[in-house]
Amino acid sequence: MAHMVFDTRLKAEMEGLDEPPFDSDFGQKIFKNVSKKSWGEWVERQKMLLNEYRLQPWTREAQEFLVEQMNAFFFGEGGELPKEYVAPSH
């Protein structure tokens, strides 16, 4: 049976992640409160942030920034987009 969670971002009961994304309290919080759908949307947002801010994800500064953005995305106001960001037109 699928792991079900009440997604704090989408405000709905949905299928959760198969396992915590990190071995930490924050990883457990995500596992208990974030759906696969929200996680997939975060992955896309993270790619955009890495590209727009030209972050090097192996640096402590980039990792701390991404954790702050992730926390806002899932549990806060959604996180801010870069001022220069223009969404792709399809």
PDB file as gemmi writes it, atoms N, CA and C in Angstrom:
CRYST1    1.000    1.000    1.000  90.00  90.00  90.00 P 1                      
ATOM      1  N   MET A   1       0.835  -1.187   0.000  1.00  0.00           N  
ATOM      2  CA  MET A   1       0.000   0.000   0.000  1.00  0.00           C  
ATOM      3  C   MET A   1       0.877   1.246   0.000  1.00  0.00           C  
ATOM      4  N   ALA A   2       0.464   2.232  -0.746  1.00  0.00           N  
ATOM      5  CA  ALA A   2       1.237   3.470  -0.883  1.00  0.00           C  
ATOM      6  C   ALA A   2       1.267   4.248   0.435  1.00  0.00           C  
ATOM      7  N   HIS A   3       2.354   4.933   0.655  1.00  0.00           N  
ATOM      8  CA  HIS A   3       2.508   5.831   1.800  1.00  0.00           C  
ATOM      9  C   HIS A   3       1.718   7.105   1.485  1.00  0.00           C  
ATOM     10  N   MET A   4       0.654   7.376   2.254  1.00  0.00           N  
ATOM     11  CA  MET A   4      -0.196   8.541   2.012  1.00  0.00           C  
ATOM     12  C   MET A   4       0.146   9.644   3.013  1.00  0.00           C  
ATOM     13  N   VAL A   5       0.096  10.889   2.543  1.00  0.00           N  
ATOM     14  CA  VAL A   5       0.357  12.055   3.392  1.00  0.00           C  
ATOM     15  C   VAL A   5      -0.678  13.129   3.084  1.00  0.00           C  
ATOM     16  N   PHE A   6      -0.883  14.035   4.036  1.00  0.00           N  
ATOM     17  CA  PHE A   6      -1.638  15.241   3.744  1.00  0.00           C  
ATOM     18  C   PHE A   6      -0.600  16.272   3.334  1.00  0.00           C  
ATOM     19  N   ASP A   7      -0.571  16.594   2.048  1.00  0.00           N  
ATOM     20  CA  ASP A   7       0.432  17.499   1.496  1.00  0.00           C  
ATOM     21  C   ASP A   7       0.179  18.914   2.012  1.00  0.00           C  
ATOM     22  N   THR A   8       1.162  19.469   2.747  1.00  0.00           N  
ATOM     23  CA  THR A   8       1.006  20.797   3.345  1.00  0.00           C  
ATOM     24  C   THR A   8       0.958  21.903   2.303  1.00  0.00           C  
ATOM     25  N   ARG A   9       1.522  21.673   1.161  1.00  0.00           N  
ATOM     26  CA  ARG A   9       1.546  22.684   0.105  1.00  0.00           C  
ATOM     27  C   ARG A   9       0.285  22.642  -0.746  1.00  0.00           C  
ATOM     28  N   LEU A  10      -0.133  21.452  -1.141  1.00  0.00           N  
ATOM     29  CA  LEU A  10      -1.292  21.305  -2.021  1.00  0.00           C  
ATOM     30  C   LEU A  10      -2.591  21.109  -1.249  1.00  0.00           C  
ATOM     31  N   LYS A  11      -2.488  20.963   0.058  1.00  0.00           N  
ATOM     32  CA  LYS A  11      -3.655  20.829   0.943  1.00  0.00           C  
ATOM     33  C   LYS A  11      -4.570  19.690   0.513  1.00  0.00           C  
ATOM     34  N   ALA A  12      -3.984  18.522   0.284  1.00  0.00           N  
ATOM     35  CA  ALA A  12      -4.762  17.350  -0.129  1.00  0.00           C  
ATOM     36  C   ALA A  12      -4.053  16.077   0.301  1.00  0.00           C  
ATOM     37  N   GLU A  13      -4.836  15.028   0.506  1.00  0.00           N  
ATOM     38  CA  GLU A  13      -4.295  13.701   0.797  1.00  0.00           C  
ATOM     39  C   GLU A  13      -3.770  13.122  -0.509  1.00  0.00           C  
ATOM     40  N   MET A  14      -2.488  12.775  -0.522  1.00  0.00           N  
ATOM     41  CA  MET A  14      -1.852  12.316  -1.752  1.00  0.00           C  
ATOM     42  C   MET A  14      -0.804  11.254  -1.424  1.00  0.00           C  
ATOM     43  N   GLU A  15      -0.312  10.591  -2.469  1.00  0.00           N  
ATOM     44  CA  GLU A  15       0.745   9.612  -2.285  1.00  0.00           C  
ATOM     45  C   GLU A  15       2.038  10.317  -1.898  1.00  0.00           C  
ATOM     46  N   GLY A  16       2.661   9.809  -0.836  1.00  0.00           N  
ATOM     47  CA  GLY A  16       3.901  10.394  -0.351  1.00  0.00           C  
ATOM     48  C   GLY A  16       5.124   9.770  -0.993  1.00  0.00           C  
ATOM     49  N   LEU A  17       6.263  10.274  -0.600  1.00  0.00           N  
ATOM     50  CA  LEU A  17       7.538   9.761  -1.091  1.00  0.00           C  
ATOM     51  C   LEU A  17       7.758   8.329  -0.590  1.00  0.00           C  
ATOM     52  N   ASP A  18       8.572   7.583  -1.293  1.00  0.00           N  
ATOM     53  CA  ASP A  18       8.863   6.209  -0.908  1.00  0.00           C  
ATOM     54  C   ASP A  18       9.786   6.131   0.309  1.00  0.00           C  
ATOM     55  N   GLU A  19      10.593   7.168   0.485  1.00  0.00           N  
ATOM     56  CA  GLU A  19      11.522   7.223   1.624  1.00  0.00           C  
ATOM     57  C   GLU A  19      11.899   8.677   1.866  1.00  0.00           C  
ATOM     58  N   PRO A  20      12.390   8.998   3.065  1.00  0.00           N  
ATOM     59  CA  PRO A  20      12.816  10.373   3.334  1.00  0.00           C  
ATOM     60  C   PRO A  20      13.931  10.792   2.366  1.00  0.00           C  
ATOM     61  N   PRO A  21      13.897  12.035   1.875  1.00  0.00           N  
ATOM     62  CA  PRO A  21      14.920  12.484   0.934  1.00  0.00           C  
ATOM     63  C   PRO A  21      16.269  12.751   1.587  1.00  0.00           C  
ATOM     64  N   PHE A  22      16.277  12.966   2.906  1.00  0.00           N  
ATOM     65  CA  PHE A  22      17.513  13.236   3.644  1.00  0.00           C  
ATOM     66  C   PHE A  22      17.471  12.462   4.951  1.00  0.00           C  
ATOM     67  N   ASP A  23      18.627  12.134   5.471  1.00  0.00           N  
ATOM     68  CA  ASP A  23      18.742  11.454   6.753  1.00  0.00           C  
ATOM     69  C   ASP A  23      18.866  12.515   7.840  1.00  0.00           C  
ATOM     70  N   SER A  24      17.735  13.197   8.095  1.00  0.00           N  
ATOM     71  CA  SER A  24      17.720  14.274   9.089  1.00  0.00           C  
ATOM     72  C   SER A  24      16.282  14.494   9.543  1.00  0.00           C  
ATOM     73  N   ASP A  25      16.115  15.343  10.545  1.00  0.00           N  
ATOM     74  CA  ASP A  25      14.759  15.700  10.990  1.00  0.00           C  
ATOM     75  C   ASP A  25      13.992  16.384   9.862  1.00  0.00           C  
ATOM     76  N   PHE A  26      14.669  17.225   9.100  1.00  0.00           N  
ATOM     77  CA  PHE A  26      14.013  17.905   7.975  1.00  0.00           C  
ATOM     78  C   PHE A  26      13.577  16.888   6.917  1.00  0.00           C  
ATOM     79  N   GLY A  27      14.389  15.889   6.668  1.00  0.00           N  
ATOM     80  CA  GLY A  27      14.020  14.834   5.731  1.00  0.00           C  
ATOM     81  C   GLY A  27      12.778  14.084   6.196  1.00  0.00           C  
ATOM     82  N   GLN A  28      12.683  13.834   7.508  1.00  0.00           N  
ATOM     83  CA  GLN A  28      11.502  13.177   8.071  1.00  0.00           C  
ATOM     84  C   GLN A  28      10.262  14.059   7.942  1.00  0.00           C  
ATOM     85  N   LYS A  29      10.442  15.358   8.166  1.00  0.00           N  
ATOM     86  CA  LYS A  29       9.322  16.298   8.028  1.00  0.00           C  
ATOM     87  C   LYS A  29       8.787  16.285   6.593  1.00  0.00           C  
ATOM     88  N   ILE A  30       9.685  16.269   5.630  1.00  0.00           N  
ATOM     89  CA  ILE A  30       9.285  16.206   4.223  1.00  0.00           C  
ATOM     90  C   ILE A  30       8.571  14.883   3.951  1.00  0.00           C  
ATOM     91  N   PHE A  31       9.127  13.795   4.433  1.00  0.00           N  
ATOM     92  CA  PHE A  31       8.546  12.469   4.213  1.00  0.00           C  
ATOM     93  C   PHE A  31       7.107  12.403   4.747  1.00  0.00           C  
ATOM     94  N   LYS A  32       6.854  13.037   5.889  1.00  0.00           N  
ATOM     95  CA  LYS A  32       5.538  12.976   6.530  1.00  0.00           C  
ATOM     96  C   LYS A  32       4.540  13.986   5.979  1.00  0.00           C  
ATOM     97  N   ASN A  33       5.002  15.013   5.230  1.00  0.00           N  
ATOM     98  CA  ASN A  33       4.116  16.114   4.851  1.00  0.00           C  
ATOM     99  C   ASN A  33       4.135  16.511   3.384  1.00  0.00           C  
ATOM    100  N   VAL A  34       4.924  15.832   2.554  1.00  0.00           N  
ATOM    101  CA  VAL A  34       5.084  16.241   1.159  1.00  0.00           C  
ATOM    102  C   VAL A  34       4.765  15.069   0.235  1.00  0.00           C  
ATOM    103  N   SER A  35       3.956  15.333  -0.771  1.00  0.00           N  
ATOM    104  CA  SER A  35       3.583  14.293  -1.734  1.00  0.00           C  
ATOM    105  C   SER A  35       4.633  14.164  -2.836  1.00  0.00           C  
ATOM    106  N   LYS A  36       4.513  13.057  -3.576  1.00  0.00           N  
ATOM    107  CA  LYS A  36       5.388  12.870  -4.740  1.00  0.00           C  
ATOM    108  C   LYS A  36       5.189  14.003  -5.734  1.00  0.00           C  
ATOM    109  N   LYS A  37       3.946  14.444  -5.910  1.00  0.00           N  
ATOM    110  CA  LYS A  37       3.653  15.530  -6.855  1.00  0.00           C  
ATOM    111  C   LYS A  37       4.376  16.820  -6.434  1.00  0.00           C  
ATOM    112  N   SER A  38       4.247  17.201  -5.168  1.00  0.00           N  
ATOM    113  CA  SER A  38       4.938  18.406  -4.686  1.00  0.00           C  
ATOM    114  C   SER A  38       6.449  18.264  -4.801  1.00  0.00           C  
ATOM    115  N   TRP A  39       6.972  17.070  -4.491  1.00  0.00           N  
ATOM    116  CA  TRP A  39       8.414  16.856  -4.582  1.00  0.00           C  
ATOM    117  C   TRP A  39       8.883  17.046  -6.024  1.00  0.00           C  
ATOM    118  N   GLY A  40       8.127  16.514  -6.984  1.00  0.00           N  
ATOM    119  CA  GLY A  40       8.476  16.687  -8.393  1.00  0.00           C  
ATOM    120  C   GLY A  40       8.483  18.155  -8.794  1.00  0.00           C  
ATOM    121  N   GLU A  41       7.516  18.923  -8.274  1.00  0.00           N  
ATOM    122  CA  GLU A  41       7.485  20.361  -8.556  1.00  0.00           C  
ATOM    123  C   GLU A  41       8.686  21.057  -7.922  1.00  0.00           C  
ATOM    124  N   TRP A  42       9.092  20.607  -6.724  1.00  0.00           N  
ATOM    125  CA  TRP A  42      10.288  21.174  -6.098  1.00  0.00           C  
ATOM    126  C   TRP A  42      11.528  20.892  -6.939  1.00  0.00           C  
ATOM    127  N   VAL A  43      11.660  19.683  -7.444  1.00  0.00           N  
ATOM    128  CA  VAL A  43      12.833  19.330  -8.255  1.00  0.00           C  
ATOM    129  C   VAL A  43      12.948  20.288  -9.439  1.00  0.00           C  
ATOM    130  N   GLU A  44      11.847  20.605 -10.079  1.00  0.00           N  
ATOM    131  CA  GLU A  44      11.871  21.556 -11.196  1.00  0.00           C  
ATOM    132  C   GLU A  44      12.248  22.953 -10.714  1.00  0.00           C  
ATOM    133  N   ARG A  45      11.711  23.382  -9.574  1.00  0.00           N  
ATOM    134  CA  ARG A  45      12.046  24.696  -9.011  1.00  0.00           C  
ATOM    135  C   ARG A  45      13.520  24.738  -8.662  1.00  0.00           C  
ATOM    136  N   GLN A  46      14.039  23.652  -8.080  1.00  0.00           N  
ATOM    137  CA  GLN A  46      15.445  23.610  -7.708  1.00  0.00           C  
ATOM    138  C   GLN A  46      16.341  23.748  -8.938  1.00  0.00           C  
ATOM    139  N   LYS A  47      15.993  23.069 -10.026  1.00  0.00           N  
ATOM    140  CA  LYS A  47      16.777  23.199 -11.265  1.00  0.00           C  
ATOM    141  C   LYS A  47      16.804  24.653 -11.721  1.00  0.00           C  
ATOM    142  N   MET A  48      15.634  25.297 -11.673  1.00  0.00           N  
ATOM    143  CA  MET A  48      15.554  26.697 -12.088  1.00  0.00           C  
ATOM    144  C   MET A  48      16.438  27.566 -11.187  1.00  0.00           C  
ATOM    145  N   LEU A  49      16.373  27.354  -9.877  1.00  0.00           N  
ATOM    146  CA  LEU A  49      17.192  28.137  -8.946  1.00  0.00           C  
ATOM    147  C   LEU A  49      18.681  27.914  -9.198  1.00  0.00           C  
ATOM    148  N   LEU A  50      19.074  26.667  -9.400  1.00  0.00           N  
ATOM    149  CA  LEU A  50      20.477  26.369  -9.683  1.00  0.00           C  
ATOM    150  C   LEU A  50      20.946  27.106 -10.935  1.00  0.00           C  
ATOM    151  N   ASN A  51      20.112  27.104 -11.960  1.00  0.00           N  
ATOM    152  CA  ASN A  51      20.488  27.754 -13.214  1.00  0.00           C  
ATOM    153  C   ASN A  51      20.452  29.271 -13.119  1.00  0.00           C  
ATOM    154  N   GLU A  52      19.363  29.823 -12.590  1.00  0.00           N  
ATOM    155  CA  GLU A  52      19.209  31.277 -12.538  1.00  0.00           C  
ATOM    156  C   GLU A  52      20.265  31.939 -11.650  1.00  0.00           C  
ATOM    157  N   TYR A  53      20.572  31.303 -10.531  1.00  0.00           N  
ATOM    158  CA  TYR A  53      21.563  31.869  -9.616  1.00  0.00           C  
ATOM    159  C   TYR A  53      22.968  31.318  -9.850  1.00  0.00           C  
ATOM    160  N   ARG A  54      23.094  30.438 -10.841  1.00  0.00           N  
ATOM    161  CA  ARG A  54      24.382  29.823 -11.178  1.00  0.00           C  
ATOM    162  C   ARG A  54      25.058  29.227  -9.938  1.00  0.00           C  
ATOM    163  N   LEU A  55      24.271  28.448  -9.198  1.00  0.00           N  
ATOM    164  CA  LEU A  55      24.767  27.843  -7.964  1.00  0.00           C  
ATOM    165  C   LEU A  55      25.583  26.596  -8.251  1.00  0.00           C  
ATOM    166  N   GLN A  56      26.548  26.364  -7.416  1.00  0.00           N  
ATOM    167  CA  GLN A  56      27.320  25.129  -7.454  1.00  0.00           C  
ATOM    168  C   GLN A  56      26.852  24.294  -6.267  1.00  0.00           C  
ATOM    169  N   PRO A  57      26.047  23.246  -6.536  1.00  0.00           N  
ATOM    170  CA  PRO A  57      25.361  22.544  -5.456  1.00  0.00           C  
ATOM    171  C   PRO A  57      26.275  21.837  -4.457  1.00  0.00           C  
ATOM    172  N   TRP A  58      27.531  21.700  -4.750  1.00  0.00           N  
ATOM    173  CA  TRP A  58      28.452  21.052  -3.813  1.00  0.00           C  
ATOM    174  C   TRP A  58      28.961  22.022  -2.758  1.00  0.00           C  
ATOM    175  N   THR A  59      28.671  23.332  -2.903  1.00  0.00           N  
ATOM    176  CA  THR A  59      29.141  24.311  -1.920  1.00  0.00           C  
ATOM    177  C   THR A  59      28.149  24.430  -0.767  1.00  0.00           C  
ATOM    178  N   ARG A  60      28.673  24.694   0.415  1.00  0.00           N  
ATOM    179  CA  ARG A  60      27.832  24.856   1.610  1.00  0.00           C  
ATOM    180  C   ARG A  60      26.825  25.992   1.418  1.00  0.00           C  
ATOM    181  N   GLU A  61      27.253  27.101   0.819  1.00  0.00           N  
ATOM    182  CA  GLU A  61      26.365  28.243   0.631  1.00  0.00           C  
ATOM    183  C   GLU A  61      25.166  27.880  -0.244  1.00  0.00           C  
ATOM    184  N   ALA A  62      25.412  27.166  -1.323  1.00  0.00           N  
ATOM    185  CA  ALA A  62      24.334  26.755  -2.223  1.00  0.00           C  
ATOM    186  C   ALA A  62      23.397  25.785  -1.515  1.00  0.00           C  
ATOM    187  N   GLN A  63      23.953  24.856  -0.771  1.00  0.00           N  
ATOM    188  CA  GLN A  63      23.131  23.884  -0.058  1.00  0.00           C  
ATOM    189  C   GLN A  63      22.245  24.563   0.977  1.00  0.00           C  
ATOM    190  N   GLU A  64      22.807  25.503   1.727  1.00  0.00           N  
ATOM    191  CA  GLU A  64      22.020  26.229   2.725  1.00  0.00           C  
ATOM    192  C   GLU A  64      20.921  27.046   2.063  1.00  0.00           C  
ATOM    193  N   PHE A  65      21.227  27.701   0.954  1.00  0.00           N  
ATOM    194  CA  PHE A  65      20.233  28.471   0.212  1.00  0.00           C  
ATOM    195  C   PHE A  65      19.103  27.561  -0.273  1.00  0.00           C  
ATOM    196  N   LEU A  66      19.457  26.410  -0.827  1.00  0.00           N  
ATOM    197  CA  LEU A  66      18.440  25.496  -1.347  1.00  0.00           C  
ATOM    198  C   LEU A  66      17.561  24.930  -0.237  1.00  0.00           C  
ATOM    199  N   VAL A  67      18.139  24.656   0.926  1.00  0.00           N  
ATOM    200  CA  VAL A  67      17.329  24.179   2.054  1.00  0.00           C  
ATOM    201  C   VAL A  67      16.358  25.280   2.497  1.00  0.00           C  
ATOM    202  N   GLU A  68      16.821  26.524   2.553  1.00  0.00           N  
ATOM    203  CA  GLU A  68      15.929  27.644   2.904  1.00  0.00           C  
ATOM    204  C   GLU A  68      14.788  27.749   1.896  1.00  0.00           C  
ATOM    205  N   GLN A  69      15.123  27.657   0.617  1.00  0.00           N  
ATOM    206  CA  GLN A  69      14.108  27.742  -0.431  1.00  0.00           C  
ATOM    207  C   GLN A  69      13.144  26.556  -0.369  1.00  0.00           C  
ATOM    208  N   MET A  70      13.674  25.377  -0.084  1.00  0.00           N  
ATOM    209  CA  MET A  70      12.839  24.184   0.025  1.00  0.00           C  
ATOM    210  C   MET A  70      11.862  24.326   1.187  1.00  0.00           C  
ATOM    211  N   ASN A  71      12.343  24.812   2.313  1.00  0.00           N  
ATOM    212  CA  ASN A  71      11.492  25.006   3.477  1.00  0.00           C  
ATOM    213  C   ASN A  71      10.372  25.995   3.152  1.00  0.00           C  
ATOM    214  N   ALA A  72      10.690  27.091   2.484  1.00  0.00           N  
ATOM    215  CA  ALA A  72       9.672  28.072   2.094  1.00  0.00           C  
ATOM    216  C   ALA A  72       8.701  27.480   1.079  1.00  0.00           C  
ATOM    217  N   PHE A  73       9.209  26.687   0.149  1.00  0.00           N  
ATOM    218  CA  PHE A  73       8.381  26.090  -0.905  1.00  0.00           C  
ATOM    219  C   PHE A  73       7.338  25.154  -0.303  1.00  0.00           C  
ATOM    220  N   PHE A  74       7.743  24.304   0.634  1.00  0.00           N  
ATOM    221  CA  PHE A  74       6.835  23.318   1.204  1.00  0.00           C  
ATOM    222  C   PHE A  74       6.045  23.823   2.404  1.00  0.00           C  
ATOM    223  N   PHE A  75       6.670  24.632   3.245  1.00  0.00           N  
ATOM    224  CA  PHE A  75       6.068  24.947   4.534  1.00  0.00           C  
ATOM    225  C   PHE A  75       5.870  26.435   4.786  1.00  0.00           C  
ATOM    226  N   GLY A  76       6.243  27.279   3.824  1.00  0.00           N  
ATOM    227  CA  GLY A  76       6.115  28.719   4.007  1.00  0.00           C  
ATOM    228  C   GLY A  76       5.256  29.348   2.934  1.00  0.00           C  
ATOM    229  N   GLU A  77       5.738  30.446   2.425  1.00  0.00           N  
ATOM    230  CA  GLU A  77       4.993  31.220   1.431  1.00  0.00           C  
ATOM    231  C   GLU A  77       5.244  30.756  -0.003  1.00  0.00           C  
ATOM    232  N   GLY A  78       5.970  29.685  -0.182  1.00  0.00           N  
ATOM    233  CA  GLY A  78       6.205  29.155  -1.518  1.00  0.00           C  
ATOM    234  C   GLY A  78       7.563  29.484  -2.096  1.00  0.00           C  
ATOM    235  N   GLY A  79       8.286  30.375  -1.470  1.00  0.00           N  
ATOM    236  CA  GLY A  79       9.603  30.761  -1.984  1.00  0.00           C  
ATOM    237  C   GLY A  79       9.482  31.783  -3.103  1.00  0.00           C  
ATOM    238  N   GLU A  80      10.487  32.602  -3.223  1.00  0.00           N  
ATOM    239  CA  GLU A  80      10.482  33.655  -4.240  1.00  0.00           C  
ATOM    240  C   GLU A  80      11.221  33.203  -5.485  1.00  0.00           C  
ATOM    241  N   LEU A  81      10.729  33.664  -6.617  1.00  0.00           N  
ATOM    242  CA  LEU A  81      11.433  33.432  -7.876  1.00  0.00           C  
ATOM    243  C   LEU A  81      12.476  34.522  -8.063  1.00  0.00           C  
ATOM    244  N   PRO A  82      13.573  34.238  -8.738  1.00  0.00           N  
ATOM    245  CA  PRO A  82      14.574  35.287  -9.008  1.00  0.00           C  
ATOM    246  C   PRO A  82      13.932  36.443  -9.771  1.00  0.00           C  
ATOM    247  N   LYS A  83      14.380  37.656  -9.491  1.00  0.00           N  
ATOM    248  CA  LYS A  83      13.809  38.855 -10.139  1.00  0.00           C  
ATOM    249  C   LYS A  83      13.916  38.792 -11.651  1.00  0.00           C  
ATOM    250  N   GLU A  84      15.007  38.216 -12.152  1.00  0.00           N  
ATOM    251  CA  GLU A  84      15.252  38.170 -13.589  1.00  0.00           C  
ATOM    252  C   GLU A  84      14.562  37.011 -14.286  1.00  0.00           C  
ATOM    253  N   TYR A  85      13.953  36.113 -13.514  1.00  0.00           N  
ATOM    254  CA  TYR A  85      13.388  34.884 -14.090  1.00  0.00           C  
ATOM    255  C   TYR A  85      12.201  35.187 -14.999  1.00  0.00           C  
ATOM    256  N   VAL A  86      12.246  34.614 -16.184  1.00  0.00           N  
ATOM    257  CA  VAL A  86      11.138  34.682 -17.142  1.00  0.00           C  
ATOM    258  C   VAL A  86      10.724  33.248 -17.423  1.00  0.00           C  
ATOM    259  N   ALA A  87       9.473  32.927 -17.125  1.00  0.00           N  
ATOM    260  CA  ALA A  87       8.998  31.562 -17.349  1.00  0.00           C  
ATOM    261  C   ALA A  87       9.042  31.234 -18.825  1.00  0.00           C  
ATOM    262  N   PRO A  88       9.417  29.997 -19.175  1.00  0.00           N  
ATOM    263  CA  PRO A  88       9.461  29.626 -20.579  1.00  0.00           C  
ATOM    264  C   PRO A  88       8.066  29.650 -21.190  1.00  0.00           C  
ATOM    265  N   SER A  89       7.986  30.119 -22.427  1.00  0.00           N  
ATOM    266  CA  SER A  89       6.693  30.126 -23.113  1.00  0.00           C  
ATOM    267  C   SER A  89       6.652  28.914 -24.027  1.00  0.00           C  
ATOM    268  N   HIS A  90       5.524  28.225 -24.001  1.00  0.00           N  
ATOM    269  CA  HIS A  90       5.401  26.994 -24.772  1.00  0.00           C  
ATOM    270  C   HIS A  90       4.495  27.220 -25.943  1.00  0.00           C  
TER     271      HIS A  90                                                      
END                                                                             
